[in-house]
Amino acid sequence: MSDSIVTTLREFLVGRYDELRHRLTLHLGSADLANEALQETWLRLESGKEPTEPVKYPLSYLMRMAINTALDRIRAERRYMSGEEVDQVLLGLVDPIPGPAATVEARYEADRLAALIEKMPARRRHILILVRVDEWSRQDVAERLGISLSLVDRELKRAHEYLVEQMR
């Protein structure tokens, strides 16, 4: 780019800086972003990557340059998560492998549950195991044991209530 073109654009940017900043602030919705975009525009003019021919409408040209710079910055910032977003993601992660303490606690709870199930009346225990462990339908359990569906439901309800009460 010839020095006279850069000089002309720089002089225009400096001479109408307040107007450019005001227009950019209105367009972008942020005074800080407008200021940063104008600074980047100045640096881009210095880098020599801009026009090689005279610019007919410098105000429009600089506005377009600054807006494109601001949009590039916004896109780049969207690629990265904020610290809060990273913390939220990390809090949502669960270690799939339980540690020794969790394993011991789970074994204790399983043993305790098995002992409570063993204390239940035989029919109630049998219904609970067929429905919850073996995944039989309540209707199939009723037919196999020769009892009514409502009796199966009552026994399941009693089993659940007993376990919930005892596990507290």
N, CA, C and O of each residue as an XYZ file, in Angstrom:
672
protein
N       0.855     -1.160      0.000
C       0.000      0.000      0.000
C       0.904      1.226      0.000
O       1.926      1.274      0.683
N       0.506      2.181     -0.763
C       1.356      3.363     -0.807
C       1.194      4.150      0.491
O       0.150      4.108      1.143
N       2.256      4.865      0.844
C       2.256      5.622      2.093
C       1.198      6.707      2.089
O       0.633      7.023      3.136
N       0.917      7.289      0.913
C      -0.059      8.379      0.873
C      -1.467      7.867      1.169
O      -2.253      8.580      1.792
N      -1.803      6.657      0.743
C      -3.121      6.088      1.028
C      -3.247      5.815      2.523
O      -4.261      6.151      3.134
N      -2.222      5.207      3.110
C      -2.225      4.924      4.548
C      -2.285      6.228      5.326
O      -3.055      6.349      6.279
N      -1.493      7.186      4.935
C      -1.469      8.469      5.623
C      -2.844      9.125      5.565
O      -3.320      9.659      6.566
N      -3.477      9.086      4.407
C      -4.800      9.685      4.251
C      -5.817      8.998      5.163
O      -6.606      9.670      5.828
N      -5.803      7.658      5.198
C      -6.746      6.927      6.039
C      -6.464      7.156      7.530
O      -7.392      7.312      8.325
N      -5.185      7.175      7.899
C      -4.841      7.440      9.303
C      -5.283      8.829      9.722
O      -5.842      9.005     10.805
N      -5.038      9.819      8.871
C      -5.450     11.190      9.177
C      -6.966     11.275      9.296
O      -7.492     11.965     10.169
N      -7.658     10.572      8.418
C      -9.119     10.564      8.481
C      -9.586      9.910      9.780
O     -10.496     10.416     10.436
N      -8.967      8.786     10.156
C      -9.334      8.091     11.391
C      -9.103      8.985     12.603
O      -9.951      9.055     13.492
N      -7.963      9.667     12.644
C      -7.652     10.542     13.775
C      -8.591     11.744     13.784
O      -9.112     12.113     14.836
N      -8.807     12.345     12.643
C      -9.642     13.545     12.552
C     -11.108     13.278     12.882
O     -11.797     14.158     13.398
N     -11.589     12.075     12.588
C     -13.011     11.767     12.811
C     -13.178     10.615     13.802
O     -14.159      9.872     13.767
N     -12.193     10.494     14.681
C     -12.195      9.384     15.643
C     -13.476      9.346     16.474
O     -14.097      8.292     16.610
N     -13.872     10.491     17.028
C     -15.063     10.526     17.884
C     -16.307     10.096     17.112
O     -17.140      9.352     17.632
N     -16.431     10.562     15.877
C     -17.585     10.173     15.057
C     -17.558      8.675     14.755
O     -18.585      8.002     14.845
N     -16.396      8.161     14.401
C     -16.265      6.723     14.126
C     -16.588      5.899     15.370
O     -17.304      4.900     15.297
N     -16.053      6.330     16.508
C     -16.307      5.610     17.754
C     -17.796      5.623     18.096
O     -18.349      4.603     18.507
N     -18.441      6.773     17.928
C     -19.876      6.881     18.208
C     -20.678      5.952     17.296
O     -21.540      5.206     17.762
N     -20.393      6.001     16.015
C     -21.108      5.128     15.059
C     -20.877      3.646     15.368
O     -21.812      2.845     15.338
N     -19.649      3.298     15.660
C     -19.341      1.896     15.987
C     -20.030      1.463     17.275
O     -20.539      0.345     17.361
N     -20.048      2.339     18.274
C     -20.714      2.016     19.535
C     -22.189      1.735     19.287
O     -22.736      0.776     19.830
N     -22.828      2.552     18.484
C     -24.236      2.329     18.157
C     -24.421      1.021     17.385
O     -25.364      0.268     17.628
N     -23.520      0.774     16.471
C     -23.636     -0.429     15.636
C     -23.333     -1.713     16.414
O     -24.017     -2.723     16.250
N     -22.308     -1.663     17.257
C     -21.865     -2.861     17.973
C     -22.518     -3.014     19.344
O     -22.564     -4.114     19.895
N     -23.019     -1.916     19.889
C     -23.654     -1.982     21.203
C     -22.675     -1.972     22.362
O     -23.054     -2.281     23.492
N     -21.422     -1.624     22.103
C     -20.424     -1.621     23.159
C     -19.342     -0.588     22.843
O     -18.698     -0.646     21.796
N     -19.155      0.361     23.771
C     -18.119      1.374     23.583
C     -16.725      0.743     23.651
O     -15.826      1.122     22.900
N     -16.558     -0.217     24.556
C     -15.259     -0.885     24.675
C     -14.898     -1.620     23.382
O     -13.771     -1.530     22.896
N     -15.863     -2.337     22.844
C     -15.611     -3.071     21.598
C     -15.321     -2.094     20.459
O     -14.464     -2.364     19.617
N     -16.022     -0.968     20.425
C     -15.775      0.040     19.391
C     -14.358      0.587     19.504
O     -13.667      0.729     18.494
N     -13.915      0.897     20.731
C     -12.547      1.399     20.925
C     -11.510      0.372     20.496
O     -10.545      0.710     19.810
N     -11.704     -0.871     20.895
C     -10.769     -1.926     20.510
C     -10.732     -2.107     18.997
O      -9.665     -2.299     18.413
N     -11.895     -2.047     18.370
C     -11.960     -2.213     16.917
C     -11.224     -1.082     16.203
O     -10.546     -1.313     15.201
N     -11.357      0.133     16.718
C     -10.644      1.251     16.089
C      -9.132      1.133     16.277
O      -8.363      1.456     15.371
N      -8.712      0.675     17.444
C      -7.278      0.464     17.659
C      -6.735     -0.613     16.709
O      -5.665     -0.457     16.121
N      -7.490     -1.698     16.574
C      -7.079     -2.763     15.643
C      -7.044     -2.243     14.207
O      -6.160     -2.604     13.430
N      -7.997     -1.404     13.868
C      -8.042     -0.827     12.519
C      -6.780      0.000     12.263
O      -6.186     -0.078     11.188
N      -6.386      0.781     13.245
C      -5.152      1.578     13.132
C      -3.952      0.650     12.895
O      -3.121      0.899     12.022
N      -3.881     -0.425     13.691
C      -2.764     -1.357     13.547
C      -2.774     -2.041     12.179
O      -1.721     -2.263     11.582
N      -3.958     -2.369     11.693
C      -4.051     -3.003     10.367
C      -3.591     -2.042      9.280
O      -2.959     -2.455      8.307
N      -3.904     -0.773      9.444
C      -3.430      0.226      8.470
C      -1.904      0.291      8.476
O      -1.279      0.457      7.429
N      -1.315      0.161      9.651
C       0.142      0.195      9.779
C       0.802     -1.050      9.205
O       1.960     -1.006      8.790
N       0.065     -2.167      9.180
C       0.662     -3.431      8.735
C       0.867     -3.497      7.230
O       1.633     -4.332      6.748
N       0.208     -2.646      6.496
C       0.396     -2.633      5.052
C      -0.463     -3.636      4.309
O      -0.199     -3.907      3.138
N      -1.476     -4.196      4.941
C      -2.325     -5.195      4.296
C      -3.577     -4.573      3.683
O      -4.427     -5.292      3.157
N      -3.699     -3.287      3.742
C      -4.920     -2.632      3.284
C      -4.773     -2.098      1.857
O      -3.803     -2.449      1.184
N      -5.688     -1.270      1.374
C      -5.816     -0.968     -0.063
C      -4.547     -0.441     -0.728
O      -3.721      0.249     -0.131
N      -4.451     -0.801     -1.964
C      -3.319     -0.334     -2.773
C      -3.750      0.810     -3.679
O      -2.919      1.465     -4.308
N      -5.056      1.045     -3.739
C      -5.597      2.136     -4.561
C      -6.292      3.133     -3.639
O      -6.707      2.772     -2.537
N      -6.421      4.364     -4.072
C      -7.092      5.373     -3.241
C      -8.521      4.936     -2.877
O      -9.214      4.289     -3.663
N      -8.931      5.309     -1.672
C     -10.253      4.954     -1.160
C     -11.179      6.134     -1.424
O     -10.905      7.267     -1.028
N     -12.292      5.834     -2.110
C     -13.221      6.887     -2.494
C     -14.033      7.395     -1.301
O     -14.282      8.594     -1.179
N     -14.452      6.457     -0.405
C     -15.268      6.824      0.759
C     -14.569      6.333      2.029
O     -14.859      5.237      2.511
N     -13.653      7.135      2.572
C     -12.865      6.686      3.717
C     -13.702      6.382      4.965
O     -13.381      5.451      5.703
N     -14.763      7.147      5.210
C     -15.598      6.879      6.387
C     -16.224      5.495      6.284
O     -16.165      4.723      7.241
N     -16.811      5.171      5.161
C     -17.415      3.851      4.955
C     -16.362      2.753      5.013
O     -16.582      1.691      5.596
N     -15.223      3.024      4.401
C     -14.153      2.031      4.379
C     -13.661      1.720      5.794
O     -13.520      0.552      6.155
N     -13.399      2.757      6.598
C     -12.908      2.554      7.955
C     -13.979      1.912      8.841
O     -13.659      1.078      9.688
N     -15.233      2.289      8.657
C     -16.327      1.668      9.421
C     -16.387      0.170      9.113
O     -16.482     -0.654     10.022
N     -16.333     -0.168      7.844
C     -16.388     -1.579      7.446
C     -15.191     -2.338      8.006
O     -15.329     -3.466      8.478
N     -14.030     -1.719      7.951
C     -12.822     -2.338      8.498
C     -12.961     -2.587      9.999
O     -12.636     -3.667     10.492
N     -13.442     -1.585     10.712
C     -13.586     -1.697     12.167
C     -14.669     -2.722     12.537
O     -14.491     -3.506     13.469
N     -15.769     -2.712     11.819
C     -16.841     -3.688     12.096
C     -16.339     -5.104     11.851
O     -16.594     -6.000     12.656
N     -15.637     -5.311     10.758
C     -15.087     -6.646     10.477
C     -14.093     -7.063     11.548
O     -14.055     -8.228     11.943
N     -13.296     -6.124     12.017
C     -12.345     -6.410     13.099
C     -13.083     -6.809     14.368
O     -12.703     -7.769     15.040
N     -14.139     -6.068     14.695
C     -14.925     -6.374     15.902
C     -15.584     -7.749     15.777
O     -15.593     -8.527     16.732
N     -16.127     -8.041     14.612
C     -16.767     -9.355     14.413
C     -15.756    -10.491     14.529
O     -16.061    -11.546     15.085
N     -14.559    -10.274     14.006
C     -13.511    -11.290     14.147
C     -13.179    -11.521     15.622
O     -12.992    -12.660     16.049
N     -13.108    -10.438     16.395
C     -12.812    -10.544     17.828
C     -13.931    -11.295     18.554
O     -13.662    -12.161     19.387
N     -15.181    -10.963     18.236
C     -16.320    -11.631     18.871
C     -16.300    -13.123     18.561
O     -16.506    -13.949     19.450
N     -16.053    -13.464     17.311
C     -15.989    -14.894     16.933
C     -14.863    -15.615     17.668
O     -15.030    -16.747     18.121
N     -13.727    -14.956     17.780
C     -12.591    -15.581     18.464
C     -12.900    -15.802     19.940
O     -12.533    -16.832     20.506
N     -13.572    -14.840     20.565
C     -13.889    -14.968     21.988
C     -14.934    -16.040     22.235
O     -14.952    -16.641     23.310
N     -15.793    -16.292     21.282
C     -16.825    -17.317     21.450
C     -16.238    -18.724     21.417
O     -16.872    -19.675     21.875
N     -15.046    -18.856     20.882
C     -14.411    -20.169     20.813
C     -13.958    -20.641     22.191
O     -13.754    -21.837     22.399
N     -13.805    -19.735     23.110
C     -13.305    -20.069     24.433
C     -14.410    -19.904     25.471
O     -15.224    -18.984     25.394
N     -14.422    -20.806     26.433
C     -15.393    -20.716     27.509
C     -14.832    -19.835     28.619
O     -13.620    -19.754     28.822
N     -15.735    -19.183     29.324
C     -15.313    -18.379     30.467
C     -14.934    -19.317     31.608
O     -15.198    -20.518     31.556
N     -14.321    -18.757     32.621
C     -13.943    -19.554     33.786
C     -15.155    -20.185     34.443
O     -15.100    -21.334     34.882
N     -16.255    -19.436     34.512
C     -17.483    -19.984     35.106
C     -18.020    -21.144     34.278
O     -18.466    -22.151     34.828
N     -17.977    -21.003     32.952
C     -18.461    -22.083     32.082
C     -17.604    -23.340     32.251
O     -18.126    -24.454     32.282
N     -16.300    -23.155     32.359
C     -15.410    -24.300     32.574
C     -15.725    -24.965     33.909
O     -15.789    -26.192     33.990
N     -15.925    -24.157     34.964
C     -16.269    -24.712     36.284
C     -17.568    -25.499     36.232
O     -17.668    -26.568     36.835
N     -18.564    -24.983     35.520
C     -19.848    -25.682     35.411
C     -19.678    -27.023     34.710
O     -20.271    -28.021     35.118
N     -18.876    -27.045     33.664
C     -18.645    -28.304     32.951
C     -17.938    -29.297     33.860
O     -18.308    -30.470     33.914
N     -16.917    -28.827     34.577
C     -16.168    -29.716     35.456
C     -17.024    -30.244     36.595
O     -16.879    -31.399     36.997
N     -17.923    -29.403     37.124
C     -18.812    -29.859     38.187
C     -19.775    -30.919     37.676
O     -20.198    -31.799     38.425
N     -20.117    -30.829     36.394
C     -21.046    -31.789     35.811
C     -20.409    -33.134     35.510
O     -21.110    -34.125     35.305
N     -19.080    -33.171     35.482
C     -18.400    -34.428     35.192
C     -18.397    -35.319     36.429
O     -18.155    -34.860     37.545
N     -18.661    -36.557     36.214
C     -18.645    -37.516     37.314
C     -17.580    -38.552     36.990
O     -17.509    -39.063     35.873
N     -16.763    -38.851     37.975
C     -15.737    -39.870     37.788
C     -16.437    -41.216     37.639
O     -17.110    -41.656     38.570
N     -16.296    -41.887     36.482
C     -17.007    -43.146     36.274
C     -16.484    -44.289     37.145
O     -17.165    -45.300     37.319
N     -15.299    -44.133     37.682
C     -14.723    -45.197     38.509
C     -14.798    -44.746     39.963
O     -14.171    -43.759     40.347
N     -15.572    -45.479     40.774
C     -15.672    -45.068     42.180
C     -14.344    -45.288     42.902
O     -13.588    -46.214     42.606
N     -14.100    -44.417     43.840
C     -12.895    -44.556     44.636
C     -13.087    -45.628     45.701
O     -14.180    -46.184     45.819
N     -12.057    -45.930     46.475
C     -12.138    -46.969     47.505
C     -13.241    -46.706     48.526
O     -13.938    -47.636     48.930
N     -13.407    -45.464     48.944
C     -14.430    -45.147     49.939
C     -15.824    -45.397     49.374
O     -16.684    -45.950     50.058
N     -16.048    -44.987     48.121
C     -17.355    -45.191     47.497
C     -17.634    -46.680     47.300
O     -18.775    -47.117     47.451
N     -16.622    -47.454     46.969
C     -16.788    -48.896     46.785
C     -17.164    -49.571     48.096
O     -18.063    -50.411     48.134
N     -16.478    -49.204     49.163
C     -16.774    -49.784     50.473
C     -18.189    -49.416     50.900
O     -18.935    -50.262     51.393
N     -18.555    -48.153     50.711
C     -19.895    -47.709     51.093
C     -20.967    -48.432     50.280
O     -21.995    -48.834     50.825
N     -20.734    -48.596     48.988
C     -21.711    -49.286     48.138
C     -21.860    -50.744     48.557
O     -22.970    -51.274     48.581
N     -20.749    -51.391     48.886
C     -20.821    -52.786     49.339
C     -21.594    -52.896     50.651
O     -22.401    -53.807     50.837
N     -21.335    -51.963     51.548
C     -22.036    -51.943     52.831
C     -23.539    -51.790     52.612
O     -24.336    -52.522     53.199
N     -23.926    -50.823     51.755
C     -25.348    -50.590     51.472
C     -25.979    -51.814     50.811
O     -27.114    -52.165     51.134
N     -25.268    -52.469     49.895
C     -25.802    -53.661     49.227
C     -25.987    -54.802     50.233
O     -27.001    -55.499     50.205
N     -25.014    -54.987     51.110
C     -25.135    -56.033     52.138
C     -26.298    -55.735     53.082
O     -27.054    -56.631     53.458
N     -26.426    -54.490     53.451
C     -27.522    -54.084     54.339
C     -28.881    -54.315     53.677
O     -29.813    -54.806     54.314
N     -28.987    -53.954     52.386
C     -30.228    -54.161     51.644
C     -30.552    -55.650     51.531
O     -31.700    -56.052     51.721
N     -29.548    -56.467     51.223
C     -29.764    -57.919     51.120
C     -30.247    -58.495     52.448
O     -31.130    -59.352     52.468
N     -29.674    -58.030     53.552
C     -30.088    -58.516     54.872
C     -31.535    -58.117     55.169
O     -32.290    -58.901     55.744
N     -31.916    -56.910     54.780
C     -33.295    -56.471     54.995
C     -34.279    -57.279     54.141
O     -35.371    -57.621     54.593
N     -33.883    -57.573     52.920
C     -34.758    -58.375     52.045
C     -34.934    -59.775     52.619
O     -36.022    -60.349     52.554
N     -33.867    -60.317     53.177
C     -33.948    -61.656     53.775
C     -34.905    -61.703     54.965
O     -35.467    -62.761     55.247
N     -35.105    -60.603     55.662
C     -35.998    -60.545     56.822
C     -37.468    -60.459     56.425
O     -38.348    -60.625     57.270
N     -37.742    -60.199     55.139
C     -39.131    -60.070     54.691
C     -39.815    -61.438     54.687
O     -39.153    -62.474     54.626
N     -41.139    -61.425     54.753
C     -41.872    -62.681     54.571
C     -41.542    -63.257     53.191
O     -41.284    -62.507     52.251
N     -41.550    -64.578     53.071
C     -41.100    -65.272     51.852
C     -41.835    -64.801     50.595
O     -41.199    -64.511     49.582
N     -43.177    -64.721     50.652
C     -43.935    -64.327     49.448
C     -43.577    -62.896     49.041
O     -43.360    -62.638     47.857
N     -43.511    -61.982     49.972
C     -43.180    -60.577     49.676
C     -41.789    -60.489     49.049
O     -41.591    -59.796     48.051
N     -40.827    -61.202     49.645
C     -39.456    -61.219     49.125
C     -39.444    -61.768     47.708
O     -38.788    -61.203     46.833
N     -40.172    -62.881     47.465
C     -40.221    -63.516     46.152
C     -40.811    -62.550     45.118
O     -40.268    -62.421     44.021
N     -41.904    -61.876     45.450
C     -42.534    -60.917     44.530
C     -41.572    -59.765     44.219
O     -41.412    -59.370     43.065
N     -40.946    -59.243     45.251
C     -40.003    -58.139     45.054
C     -38.869    -58.539     44.108
O     -38.515    -57.785     43.201
N     -38.315    -59.706     44.321
C     -37.194    -60.149     43.484
C     -37.655    -60.400     42.050
O     -36.962    -60.021     41.105
N     -38.814    -61.033     41.877
C     -39.307    -61.299     40.517
C     -39.570    -59.996     39.752
O     -39.239    -59.893     38.571
N     -40.160    -59.012     40.418
C     -40.513    -57.762     39.731
C     -39.304    -56.839     39.559
O     -39.067    -56.334     38.462
N     -38.540    -56.615     40.624
C     -37.464    -55.612     40.578
C     -36.124    -56.142     40.097
O     -35.354    -55.396     39.491
N     -35.829    -57.397     40.347
C     -34.536    -57.951     39.938
C     -34.662    -58.687     38.606
O     -33.906    -58.433     37.668
N     -35.619    -59.594     38.539
C     -35.790    -60.391     37.321
C     -36.624    -59.683     36.257
O     -36.746    -60.164     35.131
N     -37.199    -58.535     36.624
C     -37.958    -57.681     35.714
C     -39.175    -58.372     35.093
O     -39.471    -58.184     33.913
N     -39.859    -59.154     35.882
C     -41.101    -59.761     35.432
C     -42.197    -58.703     35.516
O     -42.108    -57.765     36.309
N     -43.227    -58.862     34.694
C     -44.382    -57.967     34.821
C     -45.178    -58.399     36.045
O     -45.119    -59.556     36.462
N     -45.910    -57.474     36.607
C     -46.720    -57.796     37.787
C     -47.773    -58.848     37.449
O     -48.101    -59.702     38.272
N     -48.287    -58.773     36.247
C     -49.298    -59.758     35.811
C     -48.690    -61.161     35.738
O     -49.321    -62.127     36.166
N     -47.482    -61.284     35.206
C     -46.819    -62.595     35.124
C     -46.538    -63.159     36.509
O     -46.664    -64.364     36.728
N     -46.155    -62.291     37.451
C     -45.901    -62.724     38.827
C     -47.198    -63.258     39.437
O     -47.211    -64.313     40.070
N     -48.292    -62.510     39.236
C     -49.582    -62.936     39.787
C     -49.985    -64.302     39.229
O     -50.444    -65.163     39.980
N     -49.820    -64.506     37.936
C     -50.184    -65.791     37.315
C     -49.281    -66.913     37.817
O     -49.763    -68.004     38.123
N     -47.990    -66.660     37.905
C     -47.059    -67.704     38.344
C     -47.343    -68.135     39.788
O     -47.311    -69.321     40.113
N     -47.621    -67.137     40.652
C     -47.845    -67.460     42.059
C     -49.308    -67.794     42.364
O     -49.640    -68.188     43.481
N     -50.168    -67.635     41.373
C     -51.580    -67.949     41.568
C     -52.273    -66.988     42.519
O     -53.132    -67.399     43.300
N     -51.910    -65.722     42.461
C     -52.535    -64.717     43.331
C     -53.061    -63.578     42.459
O     -52.779    -63.528     41.262
N     -53.817    -62.674     43.054
C     -54.384    -61.558     42.285
C     -53.323    -60.480     42.039
O     -52.333    -60.368     42.761
N     -53.572    -59.705     41.000
C     -52.683    -58.595     40.665
C     -52.687    -57.565     41.800
O     -51.643    -56.989     42.104
N     -53.823    -57.329     42.419
C     -53.884    -56.360     43.522
C     -53.051    -56.826     44.715
O     -52.471    -56.002     45.422
N     -52.988    -58.151     44.947
C     -52.148    -58.664     46.035
C     -50.670    -58.447     45.708
O     -49.883    -58.102     46.590
N     -50.294    -58.646     44.456
C     -48.908    -58.381     44.025
C     -48.584    -56.910     44.285
O     -47.521    -56.589     44.816
N     -49.511    -56.011     43.908
C     -49.277    -54.576     44.105
C     -49.137    -54.222     45.587
O     -48.265    -53.439     45.965
N     -50.002    -54.806     46.424
C     -49.930    -54.536     47.872
C     -48.604    -55.025     48.449
O     -47.962    -54.317     49.226
N     -48.197    -56.231     48.070
C     -46.932    -56.785     48.587
C     -45.737    -55.945     48.131
O     -44.814    -55.710     48.911
N     -45.747    -55.494     46.881
C     -44.666    -54.627     46.392
C     -44.624    -53.316     47.172
O     -43.558    -52.833     47.555
N     -45.807    -52.756     47.395
C     -45.872    -51.504     48.137
C     -45.329    -51.689     49.545
O     -44.553    -50.861     50.022
N     -45.722    -52.752     50.206
C     -45.240    -53.016     51.568
C     -43.730    -53.245     51.576
O     -43.026    -52.771     52.468
N     -43.244    -53.971     50.579
C     -41.802    -54.223     50.494
C     -41.035    -52.909     50.333
O     -40.034    -52.682     51.013
N     -41.505    -52.056     49.439
C     -40.835    -50.774     49.219
C     -40.877    -49.912     50.466
O     -39.862    -49.338     50.862
N     -42.037    -49.817     51.085
C     -42.157    -49.007     52.305
C     -41.222    -49.521     53.399
O     -40.572    -48.734     54.089
N     -41.158    -50.831     53.553
C     -40.286    -51.444     54.567
C     -38.822    -51.099     54.284
O     -38.086    -50.700     55.187
N     -38.409    -51.256     53.033
C     -37.008    -50.989     52.687
C     -36.651    -49.520     52.865
O     -35.583    -49.191     53.379
N     -37.541    -48.651     52.441
C     -37.270    -47.215     52.582
C     -37.148    -46.851     54.054
O     -36.231    -46.132     54.451
N     -38.066    -47.346     54.851
C     -38.052    -47.053     56.275
C     -36.779    -47.591     56.942
O     -36.166    -46.890     57.747
N     -36.388    -48.793     56.625
C     -35.217    -49.414     57.248
C     -33.890    -48.821     56.757
O     -32.916    -48.791     57.508
N     -33.844    -48.359     55.529
C     -32.591    -47.836     54.977
C     -32.293    -46.416     55.467
O     -31.171    -45.935     55.308
N     -33.271    -45.747     56.052
C     -33.047    -44.372     56.534
C     -32.094    -44.383     57.643
O     -31.770    -43.329     58.189
